[in-house]
Amino acid sequence: MQDNSRSRFPEEISIIGSKRETARQEFAMRARVLALLLEKGPLTVPEVARSLGIFPTEANWWLMGFVRYNQVKASEKADAEGYYLYSIIEAK
């Protein structure tokens, strides 16, 4: 039986390509985001995006990964625009 899933679900091909690209960027982007937070201190998602020249959705994606793995924490309260400040968790 022939696999015709690529012609039936073309959006899956773009998702797979996107995942590959994200995996390719992971180590470089991890270093850039963490270095930025170390250098400038707590930043919001739009500030991180602006500093790195990436889209806010991409900056949010990276920051949420760091939050999930306890490398970065969010402030308890949002700023006046509704954004949380993200900072590096100090090693014990």
PyMOL commands that set and color helices and strands:
alter all, ss='L'
color gray80, all
select helices_A, chain A and resi 5-8+10-40+45-52+56-68
alter helices_A, ss='H'
color red, helices_A
select strands_A, chain A and resi 72-74+86-88
alter strands_A, ss='S'
color yellow, strands_A
deselect
rebuild
show_as cartoon
